[in-house]
C-alpha cells in the first residue's frame, strides 16, 4: 500500500503551524497540517480577552527570554510586525493600539484565525483535525513517516508547532518535547510564565481576598533586575494584572518582589506637603484619593495607624512613604500552567538553526513557536514570535 506523501507535514494548527502552512504552501509545497484538537487556533480565539493581541509595534529581540538571547534575532528581522500588519490589512480586519504598542482586533479574535485559515485554503493546505499522531519515525531513505489516527503519512520535512504546556484545557501537551527528545534534542527546564502569583502568608492572603477584583492602575513591579510599570490586580488567590504577569517570567521561587504602588508620586515630598496643607485630614482619607476607598481603609488599618496627618512625625511619614513605594512580598508560587499564557524553556535553541529553524540533530525536522526556548513578554510578542519563526521555517521546508 502506498503511503500518502507530502513535501511538508506540520503538527499543530495553532498560530505558528497555520502561518508555516500557508507560507510553505504559497511557495508551491504540498502541505499537510495536523492537530489533535477539533478546531484550529483555539489559543488564538481566547487570546487578548477574545480580541487577540496579534503583535506589538515595538517588537525587538529584547522583548524575548531565552537561554540563547541571540537566537530570535534572525527570524524577527525577516518577518517583522509590519509584515503581519500588512496581512491583517489585506483582509481589512479593523484593529487598534490599546497601549504600549499592543495591537488588538476591534471586533473579535476569530478575525485573525479566519484570515489564517483563508490563506491556508487559498494556498491548498490539507488540514486534518481530530487527528492523533501515534508514532513518528525517520523514513527509510530520508524524511519522516507518521502513524496517525487518520492513517499513515510520509513527508520530506516535518515541522513541530505544538506549543508549550500552558492552558492544558485548550489541548496543550508536552508532545513537541517528546518528539525533540526522540530525535536527540536537549530540553531546557520548563515552567509557567506570564502567570498570576499565589499568596499564602495569612495576613497578606487576607488582604488579597478582601481586595479581590481591585485594580491599582499604575504600579512599578520589580524582581531580579527587571521592572514593569503597569496595573496590578488583587485576586482571591494572590496578585495578577499585567505588571505581575510580566515579572512572573523573571521570578524564581523564594525571590522577593518589590512593588511601588505610586511610582508617579514622590511620596517623601508629597506626604509632608499634604501634612502642611491639611493637617487635620486622616491618613485613610488621603489614601482614598489615591486608591479605592476600601483599599485605603485596609492599608490604613493593616499597614499604618490611621490618624490626623498633624500627629505623624517626619520619621513616621518617611516610613509610610517607604512602605507604599517599596512594598516587598515573597509569593508562595504561581497559578501554574492552568492559567499561564506561555511556557518558559523548551527545545534548546543551540541545537536548532536560527536561520531555518531546522534541527541540527535530525535533518528535515523543524521546530517553531512556543515549543522552542523562546518566550515573549506580555503584549503581542509571543504571537510575533509564532509568525516570524513559522515564516523562517516555511522558506526551507
N, C-alpha and C positions, 0 to 999 in steps of 0.2 A: 504494500500500500504506500502511495506517495504521500509524504507529509507536506502540507501546505508551507510554502517558503515565502518569507517576506525579507526585503532588504533590512528593515529595522522593526524590532518589536520593543515597545515601551511598556513597562509595568508601572501603573499608577496614573490615573486620569485626573490628577489634581492640576494645580496651576503650572508646575514645571512640565508635567507629562503632556498636557494639552499644547503648551507652547512649543515643545520639542516636536510633537507630532505634526502640527500644522506647518512648521518651518521646514522640516525634513521632507514632508510630502510635497510642499511647494517647490522643492528642488527636484522633484521627479522621483523621489524614493517611494517604494511600496511600504507603507507603514501600517502596523497593527498596534492598536492601543488597548491594553487590558486593564481591568480593575475588578477587584472582588466586591466592590460596593454596587448597589443597584442604581446609583446615579453618579454621574461625573461631577467633580468640583464641589463636593459637599462643604469643604472648608471655605471655599470662595463665597458660597452663599451665606454663611453665618458670620463672615468677617466684617469688621468695622461696624458692628451693630446692625448688620444686614445691608450695609451700604458699600462695603468693600473699599478699604483704603488701599487702592491698587498700585500706587507708587508714591515717591516723595520727590519734590522739586530739587531738594538739596542732597540727593544721594551721592555719597562718596565712600571710598574704602574705610574711612574712619568710623562709619556707622555700623561696622560689622565686627563680630567677635569670632576669632579662630586661633588655634594654636599656631597657625601659619598665616599671619595677617596680610602677607603679600598675595596670597592665592587668588583672592576675589578680584584683584585689580584688572586683570586682562579681560575677563568676561564683562565686567561692569563698563569698561571703556568701549567695548564693541557693541553692546546693546544697552543704551542709556535710558533713563527715564523719559527722555524726549522721543525715543523710538516707540516706547509703549504708548505715550500720549498721542502720537500720530495714529496708532492703530485704533485707539479709543475714538479719536476724532473722525477717522474713516467711517465709523459706524454711527456717527453723530450722537454718541452717548453723552448726555449732559453731566457735567461734573463741576466740583468747586474745591477750592483750597479751604480746609477747615481752619488749620493753624499750623505753624512751623513747617510749611511745605507739604503737609499731608493732603493728598488728593482723594476725594470720595465721590462716588456716584451721587447725583442729585436724587435719583429715584430708588433703585434697588440693586443689590449685588448681582442679581441674575443678569443684569445688562452686560456685565463683564463675562460671565460664563457663556451667555448666548453668543457673544461675538467670537469667543474662542471656538465654540462648537461649530459656528457657521464657517469659520476659516478652515476647520478640520474637514467639514463636509465638502466645501468647495475644492479643497486640495486632494480629496479622495482617501482620507484616512479611514481605515476599518476600525470601528470601535466596538469592543466586546465588554459588556458589563456583567455583573454577577458571575464572574469567571475567576475561579481559584487556581493559582499556579501551584502545582503539586511538586514539581521537580524541574530542576534546571541542570543541564549537562553540556559540557563542551561538545561541539559537533565532531563527527569522525575526521573531517578534513580541516575545517575552520568554522567559526561561528558557533551558534548555540542551538540546542534543542530543548523545547519546553513541553512538559506534560501538564495539561490543564483540565479543568472540569468540562471544558468545551472541546477537548481533543488535543492532539499533538500539533506543534508548530515548530518550524525552524527558521533561523534568521542569520544574517551576516553580522549585524550589530544588535546588541541587547542593551537597553537603557533602563536603569533603575531610578525611578522617580516616585518612590513610595513614601517619602516624607519621614517624619520622626515619630516620637511616641506621644506627642501632645494631643489631647482630646480624643481618647480612645472610643468615646461614644460615636464619633464620626468615622470610625473604622481604622484609626491609627494603629499600627503594629510595628514590631521590630523586624518585619520581613526583609527590608533592604539591608539591614545589618547582618542578617543571617546569610544573605547572598554574598555580601562583601567578605565575610569570614570564610565561606565555602571556597572562594577563589583567592584566599591567601592574604586578605587585607587586614591591617590593624584597625581596631576601633578605639577612639578616644572616649573616655568615660562620659556617659550621657546624664543630663539632669534637666529638670524642668526650668524654663526661663520665661521671662515676661509673665510673671505669675504672682498672685497676691501672697502676702505674708500671713502666717498664723501666729497668734499670741496666746500664751498660756499663763503667764505671770498674773496672779489673781487680780491685783488692783488695776493693772493695765487692761486686762481682759474685760473687767467690769466696765471700764471707761469706754472701750471699743464697742461693747454690746449696747451700752446706753446711747452711744452716738451713732449706732448703725444707720447707714444711709446719709450721714452728714459729710459734706464735701468741704475741703478748705482749698480755695481756688488757686492760690499762688504760694507754693512751698518749694524750698530748696532741700532736696534729699541727697545725702552723700554717703559713700561707703567705698573703701579701698581706692581712694584717689579719684573716683568718678562722682560727678554731681549732675542732677537733672532738676530743672525748675519747671514744675507743672503742678496740677492739683493732686491732692490725696483724698482718699475716701475711707471712712471708717466702716467696717463690716462687723457682723456678729462673730466672725472668726478672727478678725485682726485688722489688717490695713491693705487697701488696694488703691486704685486710681493710677493714672499714667506715670507719675513720678515714682511710685512704688514698683510698678511693673518694670520700669526701666532699670531701676537699681538692683532688682532681684537677679538680673543676669550677671552682676558683678559681686554679689553677696555670696559668702560661704557660711555654712553652719557655724554658729558661735560668734560671728562677726557682729559688732555694734553698727547700727545705722544712726546717722545724725540727721535730724530734721529741723530746719529753720522754718517755723510756721509763718514768719512775717519778714521775708527777705527784702521787701520793698520799703521797710521802715528801719531807721537807725534807732533802735529802742533805747540805747544809752543816752541819746539826746531827747527822744520823744517823751519818754516817761517823766523825766524831771520837768520838761516844758509843760506837760499836762498837769503835773502837780502844782506848778506855779499858777497856771491859768484857772484851774478848777479844783482847789484843794479839798472841797467838801464832797466831791464825787467819789463813789465807791469804786474799787478796782473792777468788780464784776460788771458795773455799768460801763466802764471804759472798754473792757474786753468785749462787751456785747456790740460795740461799734466796729469791731474787727472780725468777730466770729458770730455764729448764731447765738441767740440768747441762751439756749440750752448748753451749748459748748462753753460759753463764757462762764456760766454758773458752775458747771462741773470742774473746769480748770481752776476757778477761784476757790472752790471747795477743796479739791484734792491736791492741788499743787501749791497753792498760796493761801494765806489767811486774808480773806477779803475784808477790807476796812477803808475808811476815807483816805484819799491819797495823801493828805497832810500828815497822816500818822506814820507814814513809811520813812525810814531813814534812807540816806543815799545808798548805803550798802544793800538794803533790802530791795530797793528799786533795781540796783545792778543785778541782784540775784534773780529777780523776776525777768529782767531782760535776757539774762543768760539762759534761763530755762526755756523761754519762748523761742530764742534764736538758736539754741543748741540742745534740743531735746534728743537724748540718747536712749536707744532701746535695742534690745537683743531679741530678734524674732525667734520663736520656737522652731519655725520651719516655714515651708511654703505649702500651698494647697496641692502641689504636685502636678502630675501630667493631666489630671482631670480637668483643670481649668487653664493650664499653661498654654500660651499662644505659640511657643516654639520649644524645640529641644536643643540644648547646647551639646556640643560634642558630636560624635558620629564617625563616619569614614574618614580616616586620616588623609588629609589632602596632600601630604608629602608623597603619597603613592598614586596620585592622580594628576594627569596633565592639566595645568591651569589654562592651556590654550584650547584643548579639545574636550576636556572632562573625561578622557579615556583612562581606564585603569592602566597603570604601569606594570601590573602583575598579570593581567589577563587581556590579551588583545581583543578588541571588539566589544568589550564590556565598558559601559559608561555610567557615571553617577552624576545626578543633577539635583538641585534644590536642597531641601532640608536634610536629606539623608547624609549629606556631607557635613564636615565640621566647619560650617559657616553659618552664623546666626546673626540676623539683623537686629538693630534696636527697634523699638516700637515706632510706628508711623509710616508704614508702607514699604519699609526697606526689605522685609522678607519676601514680599511679592516681587520686588525688583530683582532680588537675587534669583528667584524662580525663573523669571522671564530671561534674565541675562545668561544664567548657566545653561538653560534649555536651548537658547539661541546658539550659544557657543558649540554645544554638542551637536546640534542639528546641522551644522555646516560640515560635519565629518562622518556622521552615521550612515 
